[in-house]
Amino acid sequence: RFNNTNVVALASWNPRRRLLVVNL
C-alpha cells in the first residue's frame, strides 16, 4: 500500500480518495 502521507496528499485534491483513507 501507499504511505499514509501519499494517501493524504491524494485526498487533498481528490475528495473520493477520502474513502480510501478510511479503509487504511
VOKOLVO-601217 format. One record per atom (N, C-alpha, C): atom name; x, y, z; residue in one letter; residue number from 0. Coordinates in nm, 3 decimals. Example, Ala and Ser with C-alpha at 12.3 -4.5 7.8 and 13.67 -1.06 7.14 Angstrom:
BEGIN
<rec><atom>N</atom><xx>1.319</xx><yy>-0.569</yy><zz>0.780</zz><rest>A</rest><nr>0</nr></rec>
<rec><atom>CA</atom><xx>1.230</xx><yy>-0.450</yy><zz>0.780</zz><rest>A</rest><nr>0</nr></rec>
<rec><atom>C</atom><xx>1.320</xx><yy>-0.330</yy><zz>0.780</zz><rest>A</rest><nr>0</nr></rec>
<rec><atom>N</atom><xx>1.285</xx><yy>-0.225</yy><zz>0.708</zz><rest>S</rest><nr>1</nr></rec>
<rec><atom>CA</atom><xx>1.367</xx><yy>-0.106</yy><zz>0.714</zz><rest>S</rest><nr>1</nr></rec>
<rec><atom>C</atom><xx>1.290</xx><yy>0.003</yy><zz>0.787</zz><rest>S</rest><nr>1</nr></rec>
This chain:
BEGIN
<rec><atom>N</atom><xx>0.084</xx><yy>-0.121</yy><zz>0.000</zz><rest>R</rest><nr>0</nr></rec>
<rec><atom>CA</atom><xx>0.000</xx><yy>0.000</yy><zz>0.000</zz><rest>R</rest><nr>0</nr></rec>
<rec><atom>C</atom><xx>0.087</xx><yy>0.126</yy><zz>0.000</zz><rest>R</rest><nr>0</nr></rec>
<rec><atom>N</atom><xx>0.024</xx><yy>0.237</yy><zz>-0.028</zz><rest>F</rest><nr>1</nr></rec>
<rec><atom>CA</atom><xx>0.098</xx><yy>0.362</yy><zz>-0.028</zz><rest>F</rest><nr>1</nr></rec>
<rec><atom>C</atom><xx>0.117</xx><yy>0.413</yy><zz>0.115</zz><rest>F</rest><nr>1</nr></rec>
<rec><atom>N</atom><xx>0.215</xx><yy>0.498</yy><zz>0.131</zz><rest>N</rest><nr>2</nr></rec>
<rec><atom>CA</atom><xx>0.237</xx><yy>0.556</yy><zz>0.265</zz><rest>N</rest><nr>2</nr></rec>
<rec><atom>C</atom><xx>0.120</xx><yy>0.647</yy><zz>0.301</zz><rest>N</rest><nr>2</nr></rec>
<rec><atom>N</atom><xx>0.093</xx><yy>0.660</yy><zz>0.429</zz><rest>N</rest><nr>3</nr></rec>
<rec><atom>CA</atom><xx>-0.019</xx><yy>0.744</yy><zz>0.472</zz><rest>N</rest><nr>3</nr></rec>
<rec><atom>C</atom><xx>-0.005</xx><yy>0.886</yy><zz>0.418</zz><rest>N</rest><nr>3</nr></rec>
<rec><atom>N</atom><xx>0.118</xx><yy>0.934</yy><zz>0.411</zz><rest>T</rest><nr>4</nr></rec>
<rec><atom>CA</atom><xx>0.142</xx><yy>1.070</yy><zz>0.360</zz><rest>T</rest><nr>4</nr></rec>
<rec><atom>C</atom><xx>0.092</xx><yy>1.083</yy><zz>0.217</zz><rest>T</rest><nr>4</nr></rec>
<rec><atom>N</atom><xx>0.119</xx><yy>0.981</yy><zz>0.136</zz><rest>N</rest><nr>5</nr></rec>
<rec><atom>CA</atom><xx>0.075</xx><yy>0.985</yy><zz>-0.004</zz><rest>N</rest><nr>5</nr></rec>
<rec><atom>C</atom><xx>-0.076</xx><yy>0.983</yy><zz>-0.012</zz><rest>N</rest><nr>5</nr></rec>
<rec><atom>N</atom><xx>-0.139</xx><yy>0.903</yy><zz>0.072</zz><rest>V</rest><nr>6</nr></rec>
<rec><atom>CA</atom><xx>-0.285</xx><yy>0.892</yy><zz>0.071</zz><rest>V</rest><nr>6</nr></rec>
<rec><atom>C</atom><xx>-0.347</xx><yy>1.026</yy><zz>0.107</zz><rest>V</rest><nr>6</nr></rec>
<rec><atom>N</atom><xx>-0.292</xx><yy>1.091</yy><zz>0.207</zz><rest>V</rest><nr>7</nr></rec>
<rec><atom>CA</atom><xx>-0.344</xx><yy>1.222</yy><zz>0.249</zz><rest>V</rest><nr>7</nr></rec>
<rec><atom>C</atom><xx>-0.327</xx><yy>1.323</yy><zz>0.136</zz><rest>V</rest><nr>7</nr></rec>
<rec><atom>N</atom><xx>-0.214</xx><yy>1.316</yy><zz>0.067</zz><rest>A</rest><nr>8</nr></rec>
<rec><atom>CA</atom><xx>-0.189</xx><yy>1.409</yy><zz>-0.043</zz><rest>A</rest><nr>8</nr></rec>
<rec><atom>C</atom><xx>-0.293</xx><yy>1.389</yy><zz>-0.153</zz><rest>A</rest><nr>8</nr></rec>
<rec><atom>N</atom><xx>-0.324</xx><yy>1.262</yy><zz>-0.182</zz><rest>L</rest><nr>9</nr></rec>
<rec><atom>CA</atom><xx>-0.425</xx><yy>1.234</yy><zz>-0.284</zz><rest>L</rest><nr>9</nr></rec>
<rec><atom>C</atom><xx>-0.561</xx><yy>1.285</yy><zz>-0.240</zz><rest>L</rest><nr>9</nr></rec>
<rec><atom>N</atom><xx>-0.591</xx><yy>1.268</yy><zz>-0.111</zz><rest>A</rest><nr>10</nr></rec>
<rec><atom>CA</atom><xx>-0.720</xx><yy>1.311</yy><zz>-0.058</zz><rest>A</rest><nr>10</nr></rec>
<rec><atom>C</atom><xx>-0.732</xx><yy>1.463</yy><zz>-0.067</zz><rest>A</rest><nr>10</nr></rec>
<rec><atom>N</atom><xx>-0.619</xx><yy>1.532</yy><zz>-0.063</zz><rest>S</rest><nr>11</nr></rec>
<rec><atom>CA</atom><xx>-0.622</xx><yy>1.678</yy><zz>-0.067</zz><rest>S</rest><nr>11</nr></rec>
<rec><atom>C</atom><xx>-0.684</xx><yy>1.729</yy><zz>-0.197</zz><rest>S</rest><nr>11</nr></rec>
<rec><atom>N</atom><xx>-0.650</xx><yy>1.665</yy><zz>-0.308</zz><rest>W</rest><nr>12</nr></rec>
<rec><atom>CA</atom><xx>-0.703</xx><yy>1.712</yy><zz>-0.437</zz><rest>W</rest><nr>12</nr></rec>
<rec><atom>C</atom><xx>-0.811</xx><yy>1.621</yy><zz>-0.491</zz><rest>W</rest><nr>12</nr></rec>
<rec><atom>N</atom><xx>-0.830</xx><yy>1.505</yy><zz>-0.428</zz><rest>N</rest><nr>13</nr></rec>
<rec><atom>CA</atom><xx>-0.933</xx><yy>1.413</yy><zz>-0.476</zz><rest>N</rest><nr>13</nr></rec>
<rec><atom>C</atom><xx>-1.021</xx><yy>1.367</yy><zz>-0.358</zz><rest>N</rest><nr>13</nr></rec>
<rec><atom>N</atom><xx>-1.136</xx><yy>1.433</yy><zz>-0.339</zz><rest>P</rest><nr>14</nr></rec>
<rec><atom>CA</atom><xx>-1.228</xx><yy>1.401</yy><zz>-0.228</zz><rest>P</rest><nr>14</nr></rec>
<rec><atom>C</atom><xx>-1.264</xx><yy>1.253</yy><zz>-0.224</zz><rest>P</rest><nr>14</nr></rec>
<rec><atom>N</atom><xx>-1.273</xx><yy>1.189</yy><zz>-0.339</zz><rest>R</rest><nr>15</nr></rec>
<rec><atom>CA</atom><xx>-1.311</xx><yy>1.048</yy><zz>-0.343</zz><rest>R</rest><nr>15</nr></rec>
<rec><atom>C</atom><xx>-1.207</xx><yy>0.962</yy><zz>-0.274</zz><rest>R</rest><nr>15</nr></rec>
<rec><atom>N</atom><xx>-1.084</xx><yy>1.008</yy><zz>-0.273</zz><rest>R</rest><nr>16</nr></rec>
<rec><atom>CA</atom><xx>-0.976</xx><yy>0.932</yy><zz>-0.209</zz><rest>R</rest><nr>16</nr></rec>
<rec><atom>C</atom><xx>-0.998</xx><yy>0.922</yy><zz>-0.059</zz><rest>R</rest><nr>16</nr></rec>
<rec><atom>N</atom><xx>-1.079</xx><yy>1.015</yy><zz>-0.004</zz><rest>R</rest><nr>17</nr></rec>
<rec><atom>CA</atom><xx>-1.104</xx><yy>1.015</yy><zz>0.140</zz><rest>R</rest><nr>17</nr></rec>
<rec><atom>C</atom><xx>-1.161</xx><yy>0.881</yy><zz>0.184</zz><rest>R</rest><nr>17</nr></rec>
<rec><atom>N</atom><xx>-1.241</xx><yy>0.819</yy><zz>0.097</zz><rest>L</rest><nr>18</nr></rec>
<rec><atom>CA</atom><xx>-1.297</xx><yy>0.688</yy><zz>0.130</zz><rest>L</rest><nr>18</nr></rec>
<rec><atom>C</atom><xx>-1.184</xx><yy>0.587</yy><zz>0.145</zz><rest>L</rest><nr>18</nr></rec>
<rec><atom>N</atom><xx>-1.082</xx><yy>0.601</yy><zz>0.061</zz><rest>L</rest><nr>19</nr></rec>
<rec><atom>CA</atom><xx>-0.968</xx><yy>0.509</yy><zz>0.068</zz><rest>L</rest><nr>19</nr></rec>
<rec><atom>C</atom><xx>-0.894</xx><yy>0.529</yy><zz>0.200</zz><rest>L</rest><nr>19</nr></rec>
<rec><atom>N</atom><xx>-0.884</xx><yy>0.653</yy><zz>0.243</zz><rest>V</rest><nr>20</nr></rec>
<rec><atom>CA</atom><xx>-0.816</xx><yy>0.684</yy><zz>0.369</zz><rest>V</rest><nr>20</nr></rec>
<rec><atom>C</atom><xx>-0.885</xx><yy>0.613</yy><zz>0.484</zz><rest>V</rest><nr>20</nr></rec>
<rec><atom>N</atom><xx>-1.018</xx><yy>0.610</yy><zz>0.479</zz><rest>V</rest><nr>21</nr></rec>
<rec><atom>CA</atom><xx>-1.095</xx><yy>0.544</yy><zz>0.586</zz><rest>V</rest><nr>21</nr></rec>
<rec><atom>C</atom><xx>-1.061</xx><yy>0.395</yy><zz>0.588</zz><rest>V</rest><nr>21</nr></rec>
<rec><atom>N</atom><xx>-1.045</xx><yy>0.338</yy><zz>0.470</zz><rest>N</rest><nr>22</nr></rec>
<rec><atom>CA</atom><xx>-1.011</xx><yy>0.195</yy><zz>0.462</zz><rest>N</rest><nr>22</nr></rec>
<rec><atom>C</atom><xx>-0.873</xx><yy>0.169</yy><zz>0.522</zz><rest>N</rest><nr>22</nr></rec>
<rec><atom>N</atom><xx>-0.782</xx><yy>0.261</yy><zz>0.499</zz><rest>L</rest><nr>23</nr></rec>
<rec><atom>CA</atom><xx>-0.647</xx><yy>0.244</yy><zz>0.551</zz><rest>L</rest><nr>23</nr></rec>
<rec><atom>C</atom><xx>-0.647</xx><yy>0.263</yy><zz>0.702</zz><rest>L</rest><nr>23</nr></rec>
